[in-house]
Amino acid sequence: MKTKLYILLWSVIIFGLLCGFAADRSLAADYKTVKTIYIGQNMSLPSEWRVVAYEENAGKKYPVLPVKLCFLKQNSELPKQCETPNTSEIFFSLQTIKFQEQKQPQKGVLLETNSYAIGGGPHYLSLWVFDNGKQKFMNILPSNTYVGALGTYRFFPSLQNKSVLIIADPVRLLDYNADIDDSNRETIWSPHQYIIYIYKYVQGRGFVMTKSFKTAKKYDPEAEIDQIIHLEIKRIKTFLK
């Protein structure tokens, strides 16, 4: 009986390894590495990890397969965990950021990807932290969190004693709307009002959107894009009390 159990156990282990090798070969064939970062002590992890972002390895002008993010133990060549955060196909950036300062400072791995579209597609965000209970990395942003092509975002590790993500996206009157008078039409690069989205970090739940509002002022998406959140910070703080 024990012999049968040992055989069954080793069969499961070997099957798992074979699946891992097959997945690794498939990843190598379909994808190319675009960015690798090293994490561990700087994120209070018990061991060192490599985080690798992959983009489709194809001769096409634009990728079709979504960007993948894989987490590997420092001395391993096989990914411990691979994720496809969303359907976006173009890698933009991968970095560690501090997203909380209260109680115990916390850092996460921020992946930003871009979905191809004429005129510029949205940028998708995912923020990954290690969950000790589940023993895996988890995305603590809402699924498919994105910033428009003319939008901007910023993480505040401590704003009014809260961990906050602010996203600002433009409100644009569509050019082809026949009900809009010519004098009021807005092109892509016209000044726009912006919608400000406020996400607060909640322990055990991640970032949760708690408020949104429209700016009273119109901002120039070329000249003022980096100033919008700063110029609206006083109003943002009123929603964090």
N, C-alpha and C positions, 0 to 999 in steps of 0.2 A: 504493500500500500504506500509506504514511504517512498519507494522507488518511483512509483507512478506520479506521486506529487512532485518529486524533484524534477522528473522529466517534463511535467506540465509547466512548472515554474520556469525552467530553463527555456522551454519553447516560447513562453510569453516574452522573456527577456530578449531572446534572439530575434523574435518577430518585431519587437520594438526597435531594436538596433537596425534591422534591415529597413524598416519604415523610415527611420531617421536618415540612413544613408541615401535612400531613394529620394527623400524630400530634399536633402542637401544637394544631390546631383541635379535635381529638377531646378532648384534655386540657382545653381551655378550656370545652368544652360539658359534659363529664361531671363536672368537678372544680372546686373553689374553693380558692384559696390560704388556708392557715391560719397559716403561719409562714414567714418568710424570715430567714436569717442570712447574714452575710458572712464568708468565710474567705479566707486567703491567707498573709500573712506570719506570722500567729499560729500557722499550722500548717506553716510552712516550705515553702510551695508556691511555685513559680516565678511564678505569676500569681494575680490575685484571682478568686475564685469566689463565686457566690450559690448557696445551698442552699435549696430551696423544698419545703415539705411541703404536700401537697394532700389534701383530704378530699372525698368525694362531694358534688357540687353538686345536691342533690335536695330536694324538699319533704317527703320522708318524715320520720317522727319519728326513725328511726334509719338511718344510712347502710347500704348493702349492699355497695358496691364497696370494695375494700381501699385503705388509705392509700397514696399514692405519694410517693416522694422523688426530686427531680430536682436535677441539678447543672448550673449554667450558667456559662459564662465571663462575667466581669464586664460586658462590653459587648455581649453577645449576648442576643437574645430567644428563641432556639431552644435547648432543652435539649441539652446535650452527652451526658447520660446520665440515664435515668430507671429507677428500680427500684421493685418491689413487694416489700418485705422479707418480708411474711407475709400472712395472710388477714384480719388485724384491720382493723376499719372506722373506728375512732374515734381521731383524733389526740389525743395527751396532751402531749408536749413535744419540743422540738428545741433542742439546745445543743452547744457545744464543751466537751470535758472533757480534762483531762490524764490519760492512763492509764498512762504510764510515765515514770520519772525516772532509771532506771539508764542508764549510757552516754550516750545522747542522748535528752533529754526528747521525748516524743511526745504529740500531741493528736489527737483524733478527733471526728467528728460523731456524737453520740448521739441516736438517734430512739427515742422511747417511744410505743407505740400501745396502744390498749385494744380488746379484743374484747367486744362487748356480750353480756351474759348477765344473767339475773335473779339478783340477789344480788351482782352485780359479777363481771366477767370478768377473765381474766388480762391482765397488762401485758406486751407483747412488747418486747424490746430488740434494737436493732441498732447497731453501732458502725462507722463508715465512715472509712477512711483512704485516701489516694491511693497507688496502687501504681505506682512509676515504671517498672517492667518492663512491666506490662500497660497503662500509661497510662490507668488508670481507677480509680474509687473502689471499694473492696472492703469487704465486711462482715467484720470479724475476730472476730465472736462466732459460736458454733455456730448453725446454722439453727434458727429457732423458739425461741430462748432467751426464757424468760418468767418472770415473778414472779406468784404468785397474788394474788388480791384482798386477802388478809390477810397478804401477805408483804412483804418489804423487801429492798433491795439496796444495795451500796456498792462503788465502785471505790477501790482503794488503789494509787496510782502507785508506792509503795515500802513494802512490808511484808515484813520479814525479807529486804530487798534483792531482792524480787520484785514484779512487777506482778500484781495480783490483783483479781478480781471475786468478791464474796461475795454469795450469794443465800440468804435464809432464808424457807422456806415452811412453813406449819403442817401438822401431822399431825392430822387430825380424824376422830374416830370418827363414822361416819354415823348420823344420828338414827334411820333406819328399820331398822337392823340388829337383828333380833329376838334375836340371841344376846348382846346387851349388856344387862347389868342396868341398870335405871333410874337407880340411884345413880351409875353410871359413864358415863352418856350425856353427850356434849359437843354443845352447840349451836354455831352459828357464832361467837358472841361469848364462848364459854367460854374459859378459859385452855387453851392447847394446848402440846404439845411441838412443836418445830420441827426440820425437816431443814435442815442447813447445807450448802450446795453451794459448793465451792471451785474456782474457775477460775484457772489460771495462764497468763500470757502467754508464748508461745513464739515467738521470732523466726521468721518465715516460715510459721507455722501459725496465728497468732492465739491466742485464748483457748481453753484446753483444760481440761475438767473433770478434776480429778485426785483429788478426795476428796469424800465426803459423810458426815455423821454426824448422829445424832439427839441433840437436847439432853436433858440429864437433867432439867432444870427445865421446868415449864410456864409459858408467858408469856401475859399478858393482851393480846390483839390490839388493844385500844383504848388501854390505858394504857402499854404497854411496847413497842409496835411499833418505835419509833425507838431503843430501847436494846438490842434483842436482839443485834445483831452486836457492839456494844461489850462487852456482858456475856459474850459467848462468845469474845472475841478471844484470850484466853490459850490456850484449847484449839485455836483455829484456827491459831495460830502453831506449835503442835507438829507440824502436818502440812506446814509450809513449810520445815522444816530440810533 
